[in-house]
Amino acid sequence: MADSDERLIRDALAGDQQAYKELLGRHRQSIYHVIFKIVRNAEEAADLVQETFMKAFGSLASYRFEYRFSTWLYKIAANNAIDHLRKKRIEALSLDKPVQTSDGEVAMEIPDWSHNPEEDFYRKRRAVTVQEAIDSLPPKYREVIVLRHRQDRSYEEIAEQLHIPVGTVKARIFRARELLKKKLKSVLS
């Protein structure tokens, strides 16, 4: 049967509609039983069988021939049935309808945190303050900080561009950071 499944799969992939029908007919009953054991509802199981075959045939090109086709199909069927049960169990809560409590109806009020003008203001203010602190650095320190942190240059690239040793670049960046910490400590605290 595995050899004939493989032949049918190859024919189906080549566009043979009869091969699809034969695969469906050959495996429909066993897939139905797998799904029915999970969902325990005949109508839902019948619908899920159709859905399973649509998914399987839609991804037939990804089937790997070293595995049995029936095993691959059972896995799709079981996952499909489990997904169906999960979706069925989700109890959606409407934000538009009032909730019934022992004290009566209560309207749902959900705060909108998507936009916070105050936070935007502080973020912009912080960025301006940091930029002002960088601008106030002595030129040799400002230059290395901008190259390192704004332009993402490596120590070696900075050294080459400024015609100074890498050790000097590291020392200047260290000193510039220390100066920035002092300047920003009082402002941003």
Z-matrix of the N, CA and C atoms (Angstrom, degrees):
N
C 1 1.457
C 2 1.532 1 110.73
N 3 1.363 2 116.83 1 -37.50
C 4 1.461 3 120.55 2 -179.93
C 5 1.523 4 110.29 3 -62.37
N 6 1.364 5 117.23 4 -39.04
C 7 1.462 6 120.63 5 178.66
C 8 1.521 7 110.75 6 -65.16
N 9 1.333 8 116.41 7 -41.34
C 10 1.463 9 118.25 8 -179.06
C 11 1.524 10 110.59 9 -72.52
N 12 1.363 11 118.15 10 -31.87
C 13 1.470 12 120.56 11 174.22
C 14 1.526 13 109.37 12 -61.49
N 15 1.324 14 115.60 13 -43.62
C 16 1.461 15 119.66 14 -178.76
C 17 1.528 16 110.35 15 -62.21
N 18 1.312 17 116.11 16 -42.27
C 19 1.472 18 119.95 17 178.49
C 20 1.519 19 110.53 18 -63.04
N 21 1.352 20 116.25 19 -44.76
C 22 1.467 21 120.45 20 179.73
C 23 1.535 22 111.36 21 -63.25
N 24 1.326 23 117.09 22 -39.47
C 25 1.468 24 120.76 23 179.36
C 26 1.522 25 109.75 24 -63.20
N 27 1.314 26 116.08 25 -45.31
C 28 1.470 27 119.37 26 179.48
C 29 1.534 28 110.54 27 -62.64
N 30 1.330 29 116.34 28 -40.62
C 31 1.469 30 120.19 29 178.00
C 32 1.527 31 110.70 30 -64.95
N 33 1.349 32 116.28 31 -41.85
C 34 1.459 33 120.28 32 179.65
C 35 1.528 34 110.46 33 -63.43
N 36 1.319 35 115.98 34 -43.06
C 37 1.460 36 119.61 35 178.80
C 38 1.532 37 111.49 36 -63.47
N 39 1.329 38 115.59 37 -26.72
C 40 1.467 39 120.46 38 177.65
C 41 1.527 40 111.47 39 -81.44
N 42 1.349 41 116.97 40 -3.83
C 43 1.458 42 120.19 41 176.43
C 44 1.515 43 115.37 42 104.84
N 45 1.317 44 118.37 43 6.65
C 46 1.466 45 122.34 44 -179.24
C 47 1.538 46 110.02 45 -77.26
N 48 1.325 47 116.57 46 108.32
C 49 1.473 48 121.62 47 -178.27
C 50 1.529 49 111.81 48 -66.97
N 51 1.311 50 116.88 49 -31.94
C 52 1.463 51 120.58 50 178.86
C 53 1.525 52 110.50 51 -63.84
N 54 1.320 53 117.55 52 -33.85
C 55 1.464 54 121.71 53 178.59
C 56 1.530 55 110.36 54 -65.44
N 57 1.335 56 116.31 55 -39.47
C 58 1.470 57 120.17 56 176.11
C 59 1.532 58 109.87 57 -61.07
N 60 1.321 59 116.08 58 -46.38
C 61 1.476 60 120.43 59 -179.06
C 62 1.519 61 111.31 60 -61.69
N 63 1.315 62 115.84 61 -40.61
C 64 1.455 63 119.86 62 -178.85
C 65 1.539 64 111.10 63 -67.40
N 66 1.331 65 117.42 64 -41.09
C 67 1.471 66 121.16 65 176.62
C 68 1.530 67 110.28 66 -62.59
N 69 1.310 68 116.27 67 -42.85
C 70 1.463 69 121.67 68 178.73
C 71 1.526 70 110.34 69 -61.33
N 72 1.328 71 116.05 70 -49.14
C 73 1.466 72 120.30 71 -179.73
C 74 1.520 73 112.83 72 -63.30
N 75 1.303 74 116.58 73 -37.18
C 76 1.450 75 121.82 74 -177.67
C 77 1.535 76 112.36 75 -69.21
N 78 1.334 77 117.51 76 -34.92
C 79 1.471 78 120.55 77 -172.06
C 80 1.527 79 114.80 78 -112.42
N 81 1.318 80 117.91 79 -5.50
C 82 1.466 81 120.98 80 -174.71
C 83 1.527 82 112.66 81 -56.96
N 84 1.312 83 117.78 82 -47.92
C 85 1.460 84 121.57 83 -175.50
C 86 1.534 85 112.14 84 -63.18
N 87 1.325 86 116.43 85 -45.53
C 88 1.471 87 118.85 86 -178.78
C 89 1.528 88 110.96 87 -68.12
N 90 1.319 89 117.73 88 -34.92
C 91 1.475 90 120.79 89 177.00
C 92 1.520 91 109.88 90 -67.39
N 93 1.326 92 115.94 91 -39.60
C 94 1.469 93 119.77 92 177.18
C 95 1.535 94 110.19 93 -58.18
N 96 1.318 95 117.68 94 -44.78
C 97 1.467 96 121.04 95 -178.71
C 98 1.533 97 111.62 96 -64.59
N 99 1.316 98 116.99 97 -40.76
C 100 1.470 99 120.67 98 177.81
C 101 1.524 100 109.68 99 -60.45
N 102 1.317 101 116.70 100 -47.86
C 103 1.467 102 120.99 101 -177.56
C 104 1.525 103 111.01 102 -68.86
N 105 1.336 104 117.13 103 -41.57
C 106 1.465 105 119.97 104 -178.62
C 107 1.528 106 111.38 105 -62.15
N 108 1.329 107 117.56 106 -37.44
C 109 1.468 108 120.48 107 177.81
C 110 1.520 109 111.23 108 -60.67
N 111 1.319 110 117.20 109 -28.90
C 112 1.463 111 121.27 110 -178.38
C 113 1.525 112 112.00 111 -86.73
N 114 1.327 113 117.49 112 -48.63
C 115 1.477 114 119.78 113 -173.77
C 116 1.529 115 113.92 114 -90.98
N 117 1.323 116 118.25 115 -22.48
C 118 1.465 117 123.98 116 178.36
C 119 1.532 118 113.59 117 54.91
N 120 1.325 119 115.55 118 38.80
C 121 1.457 120 121.16 119 177.28
C 122 1.527 121 106.94 120 -147.88
N 123 1.340 122 116.08 121 120.63
C 124 1.467 123 121.05 122 -173.20
C 125 1.529 124 112.47 123 -62.47
N 126 1.343 125 117.14 124 -44.93
C 127 1.470 126 119.59 125 -178.03
C 128 1.528 127 111.45 126 -65.60
N 129 1.342 128 115.14 127 -44.73
C 130 1.465 129 118.71 128 179.01
C 131 1.526 130 110.51 129 -63.95
N 132 1.325 131 116.74 130 -39.54
C 133 1.460 132 120.61 131 179.42
C 134 1.526 133 110.73 132 -62.21
N 135 1.330 134 116.99 133 -42.32
C 136 1.470 135 120.68 134 179.49
C 137 1.529 136 110.45 135 -62.93
N 138 1.330 137 116.62 136 -43.03
C 139 1.465 138 119.88 137 178.00
C 140 1.528 139 111.00 138 -64.28
N 141 1.310 140 115.77 139 -40.98
C 142 1.463 141 120.04 140 -178.23
C 143 1.526 142 112.42 141 -69.50
N 144 1.338 143 116.80 142 -28.21
C 145 1.472 144 119.92 143 175.11
C 146 1.532 145 108.47 144 -62.50
N 147 1.328 146 116.07 145 -47.40
C 148 1.468 147 119.79 146 179.47
C 149 1.532 148 110.69 147 -60.42
N 150 1.315 149 115.40 148 -44.85
C 151 1.461 150 121.17 149 -179.83
C 152 1.537 151 110.47 150 -62.21
N 153 1.318 152 115.81 151 -41.36
C 154 1.468 153 120.61 152 179.75
C 155 1.523 154 110.74 153 -61.23
N 156 1.320 155 116.81 154 -46.01
C 157 1.463 156 119.36 155 -179.57
C 158 1.528 157 111.16 156 -67.55
N 159 1.323 158 117.46 157 -34.33
C 160 1.471 159 119.16 158 177.09
C 161 1.533 160 109.72 159 -63.99
N 162 1.347 161 116.05 160 -43.43
C 163 1.470 162 119.79 161 178.64
C 164 1.528 163 110.48 162 -65.02
N 165 1.320 164 116.02 163 -44.63
C 166 1.464 165 120.09 164 -177.83
C 167 1.525 166 110.91 165 -63.62
N 168 1.325 167 117.07 166 -47.68
C 169 1.452 168 119.43 167 -179.02
C 170 1.526 169 111.21 168 -68.25
N 171 1.335 170 116.72 169 -30.36
C 172 1.460 171 120.24 170 177.09
C 173 1.524 172 112.70 171 -67.62
N 174 1.330 173 116.10 172 -27.89
C 175 1.471 174 119.06 173 -179.47
C 176 1.529 175 111.63 174 -115.76
N 177 1.303 176 116.43 175 24.01
C 178 1.465 177 121.60 176 -177.87
C 179 1.532 178 111.78 177 -60.03
N 180 1.304 179 116.93 178 -31.06
C 181 1.468 180 120.18 179 -179.62
C 182 1.532 181 111.43 180 -64.92
N 183 1.340 182 117.38 181 -21.83
C 184 1.469 183 120.08 182 -179.48
C 185 1.535 184 111.85 183 -89.91
N 186 1.329 185 117.66 184 -4.64
C 187 1.466 186 121.19 185 178.56
C 188 1.529 187 109.55 186 -63.91
N 189 1.338 188 115.19 187 135.30
C 190 1.471 189 120.84 188 179.65
C 191 1.523 190 108.86 189 -105.48
N 192 1.308 191 115.89 190 124.29
C 193 1.463 192 122.40 191 -171.52
C 194 1.526 193 114.64 192 -68.41
N 195 1.320 194 118.88 193 -12.27
C 196 1.469 195 118.93 194 178.45
C 197 1.529 196 111.62 195 -73.68
N 198 1.338 197 117.42 196 -12.21
C 199 1.462 198 121.54 197 177.35
C 200 1.528 199 109.74 198 -105.99
N 201 1.319 200 115.75 199 155.43
C 202 1.464 201 118.72 200 176.87
C 203 1.522 202 109.22 201 -70.12
N 204 1.305 203 116.47 202 139.06
C 205 1.460 204 121.72 203 -179.68
C 206 1.522 205 110.71 204 -62.03
N 207 1.321 206 116.67 205 -40.35
C 208 1.467 207 119.80 206 -178.11
C 209 1.528 208 110.96 207 -63.06
N 210 1.318 209 118.68 208 -38.54
C 211 1.465 210 122.12 209 178.45
C 212 1.525 211 110.06 210 -63.97
N 213 1.311 212 116.61 211 -43.97
C 214 1.465 213 122.24 212 178.47
C 215 1.523 214 110.00 213 -61.32
N 216 1.321 215 115.65 214 -43.30
C 217 1.459 216 121.64 215 -179.44
C 218 1.531 217 110.87 216 -67.86
N 219 1.339 218 118.26 217 -40.15
C 220 1.468 219 121.41 218 177.80
C 221 1.523 220 110.95 219 -61.20
N 222 1.307 221 115.35 220 -39.24
C 223 1.464 222 119.12 221 -179.44
C 224 1.531 223 110.47 222 -65.21
N 225 1.308 224 116.94 223 -43.27
C 226 1.463 225 120.92 224 177.56
C 227 1.524 226 109.40 225 -61.83
N 228 1.343 227 116.79 226 -44.05
C 229 1.465 228 121.29 227 -179.26
C 230 1.528 229 111.25 228 -62.52
N 231 1.320 230 117.19 229 -47.17
C 232 1.464 231 120.88 230 -178.91
C 233 1.527 232 110.80 231 -63.56
N 234 1.319 233 117.27 232 -44.59
C 235 1.466 234 120.30 233 178.09
C 236 1.520 235 111.53 234 -62.63
N 237 1.307 236 116.10 235 -39.92
C 238 1.462 237 121.32 236 178.75
C 239 1.529 238 110.51 237 -62.83
N 240 1.321 239 116.95 238 -44.12
C 241 1.467 240 121.34 239 -179.84
C 242 1.531 241 111.05 240 -66.69
N 243 1.313 242 116.95 241 -41.84
C 244 1.469 243 120.89 242 179.33
C 245 1.527 244 110.11 243 -65.54
N 246 1.324 245 117.30 244 -42.53
C 247 1.466 246 120.42 245 176.53
C 248 1.526 247 110.85 246 -60.13
N 249 1.320 248 115.65 247 -40.72
C 250 1.471 249 120.49 248 178.52
C 251 1.530 250 110.81 249 -60.13
N 252 1.333 251 116.19 250 -45.30
C 253 1.473 252 119.73 251 179.15
C 254 1.525 253 111.70 252 -64.23
N 255 1.321 254 116.76 253 -39.38
C 256 1.470 255 120.05 254 178.75
C 257 1.522 256 110.63 255 -62.17
N 258 1.319 257 116.46 256 -45.84
C 259 1.462 258 120.26 257 -179.79
C 260 1.518 259 110.76 258 -63.25
N 261 1.311 260 115.79 259 -36.97
C 262 1.457 261 121.36 260 -178.27
C 263 1.535 262 111.13 261 -68.00
N 264 1.324 263 116.12 262 -33.67
C 265 1.463 264 120.85 263 -177.16
C 266 1.518 265 113.81 264 -79.32
N 267 1.312 266 117.22 265 -20.41
C 268 1.460 267 119.81 266 -178.39
C 269 1.523 268 108.53 267 -66.82
N 270 1.306 269 114.53 268 121.52
C 271 1.451 270 119.33 269 177.26
C 272 1.511 271 107.32 270 -100.75
N 273 1.302 272 115.54 271 109.78
C 274 1.453 273 119.84 272 -177.65
C 275 1.523 274 109.99 273 -79.66
N 276 1.300 275 115.32 274 141.90
C 277 1.452 276 122.11 275 178.63
C 278 1.516 277 107.06 276 -109.37
N 279 1.312 278 116.68 277 118.92
C 280 1.450 279 120.76 278 -179.50
C 281 1.517 280 109.66 279 -78.50
N 282 1.297 281 116.36 280 133.26
C 283 1.458 282 120.69 281 177.22
C 284 1.527 283 111.13 282 -82.38
N 285 1.327 284 116.60 283 -15.15
C 286 1.459 285 120.81 284 -178.64
C 287 1.523 286 113.03 285 -87.55
N 288 1.331 287 117.05 286 -27.69
C 289 1.462 288 120.22 287 -176.84
C 290 1.521 289 110.12 288 -93.05
N 291 1.332 290 116.86 289 140.88
C 292 1.469 291 119.09 290 176.07
C 293 1.530 292 111.08 291 -67.67
N 294 1.323 293 116.12 292 152.72
C 295 1.458 294 122.29 293 179.83
C 296 1.526 295 108.01 294 -95.69
N 297 1.337 296 115.77 295 134.41
C 298 1.464 297 120.93 296 178.88
C 299 1.521 298 109.80 297 -82.98
N 300 1.318 299 116.46 298 126.18
C 301 1.462 300 121.74 299 175.10
C 302 1.517 301 108.23 300 -126.15
N 303 1.295 302 116.62 301 176.41
C 304 1.471 303 119.69 302 179.09
C 305 1.527 304 111.19 303 -67.00
N 306 1.328 305 117.21 304 -21.45
C 307 1.465 306 121.29 305 178.88
C 308 1.523 307 112.99 306 -93.26
N 309 1.300 308 118.07 307 1.82
C 310 1.466 309 121.63 308 -179.20
C 311 1.510 310 110.81 309 120.83
N 312 1.324 311 115.60 310 -158.46
C 313 1.460 312 121.16 311 -179.39
C 314 1.522 313 110.73 312 -87.82
N 315 1.328 314 114.40 313 139.97
C 316 1.458 315 120.33 314 177.75
C 317 1.530 316 107.65 315 -127.36
N 318 1.328 317 115.78 316 127.10
C 319 1.464 318 120.29 317 178.61
C 320 1.528 319 109.25 318 -79.13
N 321 1.317 320 115.56 319 142.80
C 322 1.463 321 120.81 320 179.04
C 323 1.524 322 109.19 321 -83.58
N 324 1.317 323 116.05 322 129.51
C 325 1.455 324 120.93 323 175.14
C 326 1.520 325 107.57 324 -124.57
N 327 1.308 326 115.05 325 113.00
C 328 1.455 327 121.34 326 -178.58
C 329 1.532 328 107.83 327 -109.28
N 330 1.330 329 117.35 328 121.89
C 331 1.466 330 118.37 329 -179.97
C 332 1.525 331 111.15 330 -68.80
N 333 1.310 332 115.49 331 145.67
C 334 1.459 333 122.06 332 178.73
C 335 1.525 334 108.42 333 -99.16
N 336 1.340 335 115.85 334 107.64
C 337 1.457 336 121.00 335 -179.12
C 338 1.520 337 111.30 336 -101.44
N 339 1.317 338 116.71 337 9.99
C 340 1.463 339 119.24 338 -175.03
C 341 1.524 340 112.49 339 -67.25
N 342 1.332 341 118.03 340 -30.81
C 343 1.456 342 120.42 341 179.52
C 344 1.516 343 108.94 342 -132.96
N 345 1.316 344 115.74 343 124.70
C 346 1.450 345 120.83 344 -179.23
C 347 1.524 346 108.12 345 -126.44
N 348 1.334 347 117.99 346 97.95
C 349 1.467 348 120.75 347 -177.59
C 350 1.526 349 112.88 348 -57.92
N 351 1.322 350 117.16 349 -35.91
C 352 1.458 351 120.24 350 -179.60
C 353 1.532 352 110.55 351 -64.18
N 354 1.331 353 116.59 352 -43.61
C 355 1.458 354 120.72 353 178.46
C 356 1.528 355 110.44 354 -64.63
N 357 1.344 356 116.85 355 -40.39
C 358 1.469 357 120.41 356 176.48
C 359 1.524 358 110.91 357 -59.19
N 360 1.334 359 116.24 358 -43.29
C 361 1.457 360 121.36 359 179.51
C 362 1.529 361 110.87 360 -60.18
N 363 1.339 362 116.58 361 -47.87
C 364 1.466 363 120.15 362 -179.12
C 365 1.527 364 111.76 363 -65.82
N 366 1.314 365 116.93 364 -37.55
C 367 1.468 366 120.51 365 179.16
C 368 1.534 367 109.93 366 -64.37
N 369 1.339 368 116.20 367 -44.10
C 370 1.467 369 119.70 368 179.17
C 371 1.529 370 111.01 369 -66.75
N 372 1.329 371 115.76 370 -40.61
C 373 1.462 372 120.33 371 179.55
C 374 1.533 373 110.73 372 -62.79
N 375 1.341 374 115.36 373 -41.96
C 376 1.456 375 121.01 374 178.82
C 377 1.535 376 110.08 375 -62.26
N 378 1.340 377 116.70 376 -43.65
C 379 1.466 378 120.74 377 -179.99
C 380 1.525 379 110.71 378 -63.11
N 381 1.325 380 117.23 379 -41.39
C 382 1.466 381 120.89 380 178.33
C 383 1.520 382 110.04 381 -64.96
N 384 1.322 383 117.38 382 -42.67
C 385 1.465 384 122.06 383 179.96
C 386 1.524 385 110.71 384 -62.28
N 387 1.319 386 117.47 385 -44.15
C 388 1.461 387 121.34 386 178.67
C 389 1.530 388 109.71 387 -63.33
N 390 1.331 389 116.30 388 -43.93
C 391 1.469 390 119.60 389 179.52
C 392 1.525 391 110.69 390 -62.53
N 393 1.329 392 117.54 391 -41.84
C 394 1.471 393 121.01 392 178.20
C 395 1.529 394 110.52 393 -62.37
N 396 1.334 395 116.67 394 -39.56
C 397 1.461 396 120.06 395 178.73
C 398 1.525 397 110.53 396 -65.21
N 399 1.322 398 117.24 397 -41.11
C 400 1.469 399 120.73 398 177.58
C 401 1.524 400 110.08 399 -64.01
N 402 1.336 401 116.22 400 -43.16
C 403 1.462 402 120.45 401 -179.88
C 404 1.525 403 112.48 402 -63.35
N 405 1.324 404 117.16 403 -27.51
C 406 1.466 405 120.33 404 -178.15
C 407 1.533 406 113.21 405 -83.52
N 408 1.323 407 117.09 406 -6.52
C 409 1.471 408 120.24 407 178.85
C 410 1.532 409 110.29 408 -68.32
N 411 1.327 410 117.14 409 151.77
C 412 1.472 411 119.29 410 171.57
C 413 1.535 412 109.13 411 -57.96
N 414 1.326 413 117.35 412 146.99
C 415 1.476 414 121.17 413 -173.08
C 416 1.528 415 115.34 414 -50.88
N 417 1.329 416 119.01 415 -41.19
C 418 1.469 417 119.61 416 -176.39
C 419 1.531 418 111.40 417 -68.15
N 420 1.326 419 118.11 418 -29.08
C 421 1.463 420 121.32 419 177.45
C 422 1.530 421 111.03 420 -82.62
N 423 1.325 422 116.42 421 -41.45
C 424 1.473 423 121.13 422 178.61
C 425 1.529 424 109.85 423 -58.61
N 426 1.324 425 115.70 424 -43.78
C 427 1.465 426 121.54 425 -177.54
C 428 1.531 427 112.03 426 -59.31
N 429 1.336 428 117.97 427 -46.96
C 430 1.469 429 119.93 428 -178.16
C 431 1.527 430 111.43 429 -70.31
N 432 1.334 431 117.47 430 -35.85
C 433 1.474 432 120.61 431 178.34
C 434 1.525 433 110.31 432 -64.44
N 435 1.314 434 116.68 433 -45.06
C 436 1.473 435 120.52 434 179.94
C 437 1.526 436 110.34 435 -63.41
N 438 1.315 437 116.92 436 -45.00
C 439 1.465 438 119.78 437 -179.70
C 440 1.532 439 111.47 438 -63.67
N 441 1.330 440 115.81 439 -40.79
C 442 1.472 441 119.65 440 -176.74
C 443 1.525 442 112.66 441 -75.89
N 444 1.322 443 117.12 442 -47.71
C 445 1.471 444 120.06 443 -170.59
C 446 1.523 445 114.91 444 -99.35
N 447 1.291 446 118.89 445 -25.26
C 448 1.461 447 119.75 446 178.20
C 449 1.530 448 111.20 447 -94.04
N 450 1.332 449 115.08 448 -35.88
C 451 1.464 450 119.09 449 -176.87
C 452 1.520 451 112.80 450 -105.94
N 453 1.347 452 117.63 451 2.00
C 454 1.468 453 123.17 452 176.99
C 455 1.526 454 113.95 453 52.23
N 456 1.289 455 117.26 454 41.66
C 457 1.465 456 121.57 455 178.17
C 458 1.523 457 109.57 456 -85.00
N 459 1.308 458 116.01 457 149.20
C 460 1.468 459 121.18 458 176.12
C 461 1.524 460 108.73 459 -78.68
N 462 1.339 461 115.36 460 164.79
C 463 1.464 462 119.78 461 177.33
C 464 1.530 463 110.57 462 -57.49
N 465 1.324 464 115.57 463 -41.52
C 466 1.454 465 120.73 464 -178.43
C 467 1.533 466 111.41 465 -64.24
N 468 1.333 467 116.42 466 -42.25
C 469 1.468 468 120.02 467 179.07
C 470 1.524 469 111.22 468 -63.87
N 471 1.341 470 115.43 469 -41.52
C 472 1.470 471 119.65 470 179.07
C 473 1.526 472 109.77 471 -63.62
N 474 1.336 473 116.89 472 -45.87
C 475 1.457 474 121.24 473 179.47
C 476 1.527 475 111.12 474 -58.38
N 477 1.326 476 116.48 475 -43.01
C 478 1.458 477 120.87 476 -179.79
C 479 1.533 478 110.93 477 -65.49
N 480 1.333 479 115.94 478 -43.66
C 481 1.458 480 120.61 479 -177.87
C 482 1.533 481 111.70 480 -66.52
N 483 1.333 482 117.15 481 -39.45
C 484 1.464 483 120.99 482 -176.78
C 485 1.525 484 112.79 483 -92.31
N 486 1.326 485 117.12 484 -4.79
C 487 1.468 486 122.61 485 179.89
C 488 1.527 487 111.10 486 59.00
N 489 1.356 488 114.86 487 46.87
C 490 1.464 489 121.02 488 176.62
C 491 1.519 490 108.35 489 -134.00
N 492 1.326 491 118.68 490 160.18
C 493 1.467 492 121.01 491 179.78
C 494 1.536 493 111.98 492 -66.98
N 495 1.338 494 116.91 493 153.74
C 496 1.462 495 122.77 494 179.10
C 497 1.527 496 110.38 495 -59.10
N 498 1.326 497 117.11 496 -38.63
C 499 1.465 498 120.61 497 178.74
C 500 1.514 499 111.81 498 -60.22
N 501 1.320 500 117.14 499 -37.86
C 502 1.469 501 121.64 500 178.09
C 503 1.525 502 109.90 501 -67.53
N 504 1.321 503 117.28 502 -39.64
C 505 1.470 504 121.36 503 177.04
C 506 1.522 505 109.62 504 -59.19
N 507 1.326 506 116.34 505 -48.43
C 508 1.469 507 120.47 506 -179.04
C 509 1.526 508 111.11 507 -61.38
N 510 1.320 509 116.20 508 -42.60
C 511 1.466 510 120.23 509 -179.97
C 512 1.518 511 111.22 510 -64.39
N 513 1.329 512 117.20 511 -41.68
C 514 1.472 513 120.26 512 179.83
C 515 1.530 514 111.19 513 -66.82
N 516 1.316 515 116.14 514 -40.87
C 517 1.473 516 119.15 515 179.03
C 518 1.525 517 109.70 516 -64.13
N 519 1.330 518 116.77 517 -42.32
C 520 1.464 519 120.68 518 177.71
C 521 1.527 520 110.24 519 -60.15
N 522 1.317 521 116.80 520 -48.05
C 523 1.472 522 121.14 521 -178.76
C 524 1.527 523 110.46 522 -64.66
N 525 1.328 524 117.92 523 -40.69
C 526 1.465 525 121.67 524 179.43
C 527 1.527 526 110.62 525 -63.04
N 528 1.309 527 117.90 526 -41.30
C 529 1.462 528 121.44 527 178.58
C 530 1.524 529 111.00 528 -64.15
N 531 1.332 530 115.86 529 -40.43
C 532 1.469 531 119.90 530 178.55
C 533 1.531 532 110.24 531 -62.49
N 534 1.327 533 116.70 532 -44.24
C 535 1.462 534 120.66 533 178.25
C 536 1.531 535 111.23 534 -62.41
N 537 1.342 536 115.85 535 -41.34
C 538 1.469 537 119.86 536 178.97
C 539 1.529 538 111.20 537 -64.42
N 540 1.327 539 116.77 538 -40.92
C 541 1.472 540 119.64 539 178.31
C 542 1.515 541 110.75 540 -58.33
N 543 1.344 542 116.63 541 -44.98
C 544 1.465 543 120.52 542 -179.96
C 545 1.524 544 111.21 543 -63.13
N 546 1.334 545 116.57 544 -44.43
C 547 1.461 546 120.88 545 -177.55
C 548 1.537 547 111.56 546 -66.95
N 549 1.319 548 116.33 547 -38.96
C 550 1.459 549 120.34 548 -174.00
C 551 1.535 550 112.60 549 -87.44
N 552 1.310 551 117.16 550 -19.68
C 553 1.467 552 120.03 551 -176.80
C 554 1.513 553 111.46 552 -57.11
N 555 1.302 554 117.20 553 -47.50
C 556 1.461 555 120.23 554 -178.25
C 557 1.520 556 112.54 555 -74.79
N 558 1.321 557 117.13 556 -32.25
C 559 1.469 558 121.07 557 -176.59
C 560 1.525 559 112.54 558 -76.75
N 561 1.329 560 116.80 559 -43.97
C 562 1.472 561 120.45 560 -174.12
C 563 1.528 562 113.92 561 -94.12
N 564 1.297 563 118.80 562 -3.28
C 565 1.466 564 120.64 563 -179.43
C 566 1.502 565 112.10 564 -77.58
